[in-house]
Amino acid sequence: MSGEAEPDEPAEAPPERLLDRLRADPLRAPELIALAAAEQHAPAAARWAGRRRHVYGTNPRQLGEMARRRHATLASFEGAATGVGGFVTLIPDLVGLAWIQSRLVFFVAAAYGYDPHDRMRPAELLVINGLYNDVAEARAALDGVGASIAETYVGSKLTRDEALAKRLLLFVGKSATMKVGRLIPGFAIAFNSVTNRRDTNRMARRAIKFYGG
């Protein structure tokens, strides 16, 4: 079967306090997102993969493509929704996109038969999005974040948001330079929708290659 029945596994919003934690420790935003993603996305990915295999069989590439299409659509909708405010919604847009792309990686891993609850999945997420070259190194960084209280970033709210934006841009595979189109209210609706879909498809291809070879 080539179709994809809906409704799909609903995508949950990021934890309420996640943005506060990211602003308090912006330099470790990717690690904080990966840890939160492992807790929230792993059960959803396991349920989704189980249901999809029951209906469509065990072809991992087919399931991986389903995950790619689904999350590219979610990213597009998310970008359009947060594009209304331009710069005001820049951080929420980037956090939302990072959350969707994190979810994507867990779903692709599950599609290829990897246990989404395994403690190496969040480390692999950080390798797939290019923040670490080695899974062991990424896991050590995650263990360091989890074992200590996040240090407060010294600086004004604007300075913290600038640092956070740069880390999030790297996380979601965008240029560290803030594109003008993303900052213009209204125009950012279409801009975010198109670029979020493109960048999420790119992330999906990397995840499929990582897990599927």
KABELVEN-V489543 format. One line per field, one symbol per residue. ss: DSSP state (h for helix, s for strand, l for the rest). psi: psi as a letter, one per 30 degrees, with the letter a starting at -180 (. if undefined). burial: + if it has 9 or more other C-alpha atoms within 8 Angstrom, else -. A space follows every 50 residues. Layout:
ss->???
psi->???
burial->???
This chain:
ss->lllllllllllllllllhhhhhhhlhhhhhhhhhhhhhhhhhhhhhhhhh hhhhhhlllhhhhhhhhhhhhhhhhhhhhhhhhhhhhhhhhhhhhhhhhh hhhhhhhhhhhlllllllllhhhhhhhhllllllhhhhhhhhhhhhhlll llllllhhhhhhhhhhhhhhhllllllllhhhhlllhhhhhhhhhhhhhh hhhhhhhhhhhhl
psi->kfljklllkkjlllkegeeeeeefiffgeeeeeeeeeeeefeeeeeeeee eeeeefagjeeeeeeeeeeefeeeeeeeeeeffefbeegeeeeeeeeeee eeeeeeeeeeeggkjffkffeeeeefeeggflfkeeeeeeeeeeefflkk kkkklleeeeeeeeeeeeeeegglkfkjkefffjkdefeeeeeeeeeeee eeeeeeeeeeff.
burial->-----------------+--++++++-+++++++++++--+++++++++- -++------++-++-++++-++++++++++-++++++-+++-++++++++ ++++++++++++---+----+++++++++-++--+-+++-++--+----- --+------++-+++++++++++--------+++++++++++++++++++ +-++++++--+--
